[in-house]
Structure formats: structure tokens, C-alpha cells
Amino acid sequence: MDASCTLFRPIATIFTDFPDKFGVPRQSGRVPSLVGRVVFLPGYREKEALRGLEHFSHLWLIFDFSQAHRKGWSPTVRPPRLGGNKRVGVFASRSPFRPNPVGLSSVRLLRLEETESEGTVLVVSGADLVNGTPIFDIKPYLPFTDAHPDARCGYAEEALSHALAVRCPPALLAKVPPEKREALLACLAEDPRPSYQDDPARLYHLRFADVEVAFTVAGGVLTVQSILPLS
């Protein structure tokens, strides 16, 4: 390794309602009602390091695709929203399987929460991260440089508009804590399935917060079949 290369080390961990990758929104900000907590590791719980952060509404989280580590890499990948069959260049994708498994997520900063055991915690919304994801860095989002209204989305444009209608009987939804219901329904509407799977008889299982949701999809409608507490 080149001695001039800097070794990345996590500075924090984000805690979310997703114990697994299945069901996590494919892009940050797609489900604003999702709330996560960014907890700094002991060596980085310096309040001075956060001075002025409260004046920003949004942040960039630079994170480790910790569940996608592989030996080696491929120059092409199969984006799920292209059916899993068409290949594009890895650098023309947001695939977690990259030469360096580093991701970028834009989140809204809801508040800075002072705690006795964890120091200052960042409470954020709209994150697209699995519970326990290591965070390498945090940067303020600047709308006049980071946002480009005229940007083209390539093959992702059609995928970003994809959504399902969700049917969930009230008796089942009542098993979900009230403050989690909006986020759960929004994540289901995002269509967690790989796009190459379209079997209306297939039963899918999504773990979210403290429940497991079983659902089917047919004709553009996702129907929740059961909601059970996680063991």
C-alpha cells in the first residue's frame, strides 16, 4: 500500500429500523419519515467537533457498505431496477460492490440530542442505511453547490418514479408502533423486491423495527398478509 494513502476508520455508527438490507430505500431521502440516530464512537465524542452543526438542515453521511465487502471487484454490475440482467459500469451505478465499498447518503438533521452515555447524538431522517452501519465522515450539505436541478438521471430516472399501492388491513397496522407506521408503509411502497422477481404468489418477508412484515405483490399492489413481532 502507498504510504501516502490515509487509512479510513469509522467515527460513528448509525442505528436505524432495518436489521437487514431487504427493504432499505434504494436512495436517501426517498422516505423522509425514517428516523435514525448517529452515535459517535468514544474517541470522537467531542462536542467541539460539532460546533455550528445545528445551523445546517441537511448532512452528508459517508459510510461503509459493511455488508457488501468482497475480495476483488467487477468493472460492471447489474442494477436491480434494470431487472438484474442488464450490466452497467460500476462507476455509473450506486452499487455497494465497488473497489472501495464507500457510500454517500444525504439526510435531514432533525436535532442534536445530548445524552449521558453516548454524548451528543445526531437524530436524522431519510437515511437509507442498515442498522449498525459504520460512518466514516459527516459533512454539511450545501444546497447552492450540492443540488443540481438540471441534472440528468440516466437509466435511474424511470426507476426513481416506480412505486406500489399498499394495502394493509388496519388490524395488522395496529401491531406497529404509531410513530413507525408512516415510515413502514412508505418503505413498502418503494417496492423492496428485486425487479426481476414478479411472482404474485411469492410471500416476501421484511424485518422493520421490532416486527416482521409478510406481503405479496400483484398488479402493482402490495398486500400485507401478516405482521408479527420479531422473536
C-alpha positions, 0 to 999 in steps of 0.5 A: 500500500502507498504510504501516502494513502490515509487509512479510513476508520469509522467515527460513528455508527448509525442505528436505524429500523432495518436489521437487514438490507431487504427493504432499505430505500434504494436512495436517501431521502426517498422516505423522509419519515425514517428516523435514525440516530448517529452515535459517535464512537468514544474517541470522537465524542467531542462536542467541539467537533460539532460546533455550528452543526445545528445551523445546517438542515441537511448532512452528508453521511459517508459510510461503509457498505459493511455488508457488501465487502468482497475480495476483488471487484467487477468493472460492471454490475447489474442494477436491480431496477434494470431487472438484474440482467442488464450490466452497467459500469460500476462507476455509473451505478450506486452499487455497494460492490465497488473497489472501495465499498464507500457510500454517500447518503444525504439526510435531514438533521432533525436535532442534536440530542445530548445524552449521558452515555453516548454524548451528543447524538445526531437524530436524522431522517431519510437515511437509507442505511442498515442498522449498525452501519459504520460512518466514516465522515459527516459533512454539511450539505450545501444546497447552492453547490450540492443540488443540481436541478438540471441534472440528468438521471440516466437509466435511474430516472424511470426507476426513481418514479416506480412505486406500489399501492399498499394495502394493509388491513388496519388490524395488522397496522395496529401491531406497529408502533404509531410513530413507525407506521408512516415510515413502514408503509412508505418503505413498502411502497418503494417496492423492496423486491428485486425487479426481476422477481414478479411472482404474485404468489411469492410471500416476501418477508421484511424485518422493520423495527421490532416486527416482521412484515409478510406481503405479496405483490400483484398488479402493482399492489402490495398486500400485507398478509401478516405482521408479527413481532420479531422473536 
